[in-house]
Amino acid sequence: MSQRVALSNIEATASPQGPRWTCSTVVPLSSGLFDGHFPGAPILPGVAQLLLVQALLHRALGESANIEAIGQWKLRARVSPEACVQISIEPTGLPRGWKFALTDPQGVPISSGTLTVAE
């Protein structure tokens, strides 16, 4: 069980609060992220979605950029194995604050929220 996924199409663009980072990934069933959630009908758990967000934070800010706290968080849609997921992060304007969003390739929301990066 590797619990790793490859991020692709990583881009940084300008936003009013600072750089907005985006990427995409496909989460294979073999990643281990679906284990136990749920046998016979796997869906990507919320905590695994946060692991995807943290992977992009690491690429944007460095390996020491870990999630310290989650502010608001809305889970809106399920992610099945082999589904393509778009991930975006951008600063909120608050110290160490970031907002994140996961969508499908058509822009349909999967989850979104705010977080604080540890110092």
C-alpha positions as CSV (number, residue, x, y, z in Angstrom):
1,M,0.0,0.0,0.0
2,S,1.9,3.1,-1.3
3,Q,-0.6,5.9,-0.4
4,R,1.1,8.0,-3.0
5,V,-0.3,9.6,-6.1
6,A,1.4,11.5,-8.9
7,L,0.4,15.1,-9.3
8,S,0.5,16.4,-12.9
9,N,0.0,19.7,-14.8
10,I,1.3,21.6,-11.8
11,E,0.9,25.4,-12.4
12,A,1.3,28.6,-10.5
13,T,-0.7,31.6,-11.6
14,A,-1.2,35.1,-10.0
15,S,-4.1,35.8,-7.8
16,P,-4.9,38.9,-5.7
17,Q,-3.6,37.2,-2.5
18,G,-0.5,35.5,-4.1
19,P,0.2,32.6,-6.2
20,R,-2.6,30.1,-7.0
21,W,-1.4,26.6,-7.5
22,T,-3.3,24.0,-9.5
23,C,-2.7,20.4,-10.5
24,S,-4.5,17.2,-11.5
25,T,-4.2,13.6,-10.4
26,V,-5.8,10.2,-10.9
27,V,-6.1,8.2,-7.7
28,P,-5.7,4.5,-8.5
29,L,-7.4,1.9,-6.4
30,S,-3.9,0.4,-5.8
31,S,-2.8,3.6,-4.0
32,G,-4.1,2.3,-0.7
33,L,-6.1,5.5,-0.2
34,F,-9.4,3.6,-0.7
35,D,-8.6,0.8,1.7
36,G,-11.5,0.0,4.0
37,H,-13.7,2.8,2.6
38,F,-15.8,0.9,1.5
39,P,-15.2,-2.7,0.4
40,G,-17.1,-3.4,-2.8
41,A,-17.9,0.3,-3.5
42,P,-14.8,2.3,-2.8
43,I,-14.8,6.1,-2.4
44,L,-12.0,8.4,-1.5
45,P,-12.3,9.4,2.2
46,G,-12.1,13.0,3.1
47,V,-8.8,12.5,4.9
48,A,-7.3,11.2,1.7
49,Q,-8.5,14.3,-0.1
50,L,-6.6,16.3,2.4
51,L,-3.5,14.2,1.7
52,L,-3.9,15.4,-2.0
53,V,-4.1,19.0,-0.9
54,Q,-1.0,18.5,1.3
55,A,0.9,17.0,-1.6
56,L,0.2,20.2,-3.6
57,L,1.2,22.4,-0.6
58,H,4.5,20.5,-0.4
59,R,5.1,21.2,-4.1
60,A,4.2,24.8,-3.7
61,L,5.8,25.7,-0.3
62,G,8.3,22.9,0.4
63,E,8.1,19.6,2.3
64,S,7.8,21.4,5.7
65,A,4.4,22.9,4.7
66,N,2.1,20.7,6.8
67,I,-1.6,21.3,7.6
68,E,-2.0,22.6,11.1
69,A,-5.8,23.2,11.2
70,I,-8.8,22.9,9.0
71,G,-11.3,25.8,9.0
72,Q,-14.3,25.4,6.9
73,W,-14.6,22.2,4.9
74,K,-17.4,21.0,2.6
75,L,-17.5,17.6,1.1
76,R,-19.9,17.7,-1.9
77,A,-19.2,14.7,-4.2
78,R,-17.7,11.2,-4.1
79,V,-14.4,10.3,-5.8
80,S,-14.2,6.8,-7.2
81,P,-11.0,4.9,-8.1
82,E,-9.3,6.1,-11.3
83,A,-11.3,9.4,-11.3
84,C,-9.4,12.5,-12.4
85,V,-9.3,15.2,-9.6
86,Q,-8.3,18.8,-10.1
87,I,-6.8,20.4,-7.0
88,S,-6.2,24.1,-6.3
89,I,-4.8,26.1,-3.4
90,E,-4.3,29.8,-2.9
91,P,-3.6,32.1,0.0
92,T,-6.5,33.6,1.9
93,G,-4.7,36.8,2.9
94,L,-4.6,35.7,6.5
95,P,-1.2,34.6,8.0
96,R,-0.5,31.0,6.9
97,G,-4.1,30.7,5.6
98,W,-5.0,28.9,2.4
99,K,-8.1,27.9,0.7
100,F,-8.4,24.7,-1.3
101,A,-10.8,23.1,-3.8
102,L,-11.1,19.7,-5.4
103,T,-13.2,19.5,-8.6
104,D,-13.8,17.0,-11.3
105,P,-12.4,17.9,-14.8
106,Q,-15.6,19.7,-15.7
107,G,-15.3,21.9,-12.6
108,V,-18.0,20.2,-10.5
109,P,-17.1,20.7,-6.8
110,I,-15.9,17.7,-4.9
111,S,-14.7,19.4,-1.7
112,S,-13.5,22.8,-0.6
113,G,-12.4,24.6,2.5
114,T,-9.8,26.7,4.3
115,L,-6.7,25.6,6.2
116,T,-3.8,26.9,8.2
117,V,-0.2,25.8,7.4
118,A,2.0,25.0,10.4
119,E,4.9,27.4,11.1
